[in-house]
Amino acid sequence: MHAQSTAFANIALVKYWGKRDIPLNLPATGSLSLTLAPLRTETEVRFEPDLTADTLELDGSLASPRATARVSAFVDLFRQRAGIDTHAHVRSHNHFPTAAGLASSASAFAALAVAVDAALDTGLSTPTLSALARQGSGSAARSLYGGFAEMLPGQREDGTDAYAVPLHDAEHWPLHVVIALADKGKKEIGSTEGMEHTRLTSPYHQPWIDSVEPDLRDARAAIEARDIEVLAQVAERSAMRMHASAMAADPAILYWKPTTLAVVRAVRTWRAAGLGAFFSIDAGPNVKVFCEADDVETVRTRIEELPGVRGTITCRAGGPAHVTPTETPT
Ligand code: PMV
């Protein structure tokens, strides 16, 4: 009834931006990502018969009722399967550089799925864990795997075929990602709200959705061939089209800051001059710059010289979510 786990964050090369069902958190399209070390969440779960409610400790402090309720609802999915109603203590720690403004929900729900499965000894398959992680956060479904993973949107109404599958492990192509931290700002519109607002008000929503499948096909081929030029084109157009669909919402959703655009422009210039680097941007102002291991120092130094950049975090392709040894025997 006690287990501990680790999961890494991931960054999408072909973006997910739109849902086909909100309660089950079903994506409207597939997506494709790279799992990122060292950005990780460590989670410990302990089911205790005496508890009258679930508790959540986040980075050493008791979490808000809202965060606790979200985790509790997630653990319910496992309790229902196991046919139990025992409550749990959940302790989670994000090993992300502080104030980086990086989303940790992907690693958090992947780690939680793995830890709860181990604590309850439910022995669920990785695709099933991925489908469950998806209900916590769409991108979490991809963090079950190391390296490159693809989220399948599925077709079933119950979402049982909406899970991620592994494409290649990190060793296939150990890409690096330098995260350029852009200006601090007030908290942006969250991903679920942003996706729904885009779906309801953006004339570019449907064209964006239609563009994803060809991008997935091209990205798979580029990764298979380790072709950074082709992957650069696919990943940049996927990020730009995702943001274009959100910017065309009414009122517009604009995640970028001046520094975001400065980094994007610089990366395009560097690549035109022969450097193998390309960018992606999520629901926030930071820019993630991909490159191969040999170029990572050049990329990092150049990014840090750009005006407005508050710092960088250097990541590399990471491994799968996994159970870690617990300190006390169960
Ligand atoms: O998993 P969510 O609900 O946080 O949504 C992720 C959305 C993006 O990060 C913008 C794109 C992606 O595919 O990760």
Boltz pocket constraint, residues with backbone or C-beta under 6 A from the ligand:
constraints:
  - pocket:
      binder: B
      contacts: [[A, 10], [A, 11], [A, 12], [A, 14], [A, 15], [A, 16], [A, 17], [A, 31], [A, 103], [A, 105], [A, 137], [A, 138], [A, 139], [A, 140], [A, 191], [A, 192], [A, 281], [A, 282], [A, 283]]
      max_distance: 6.0
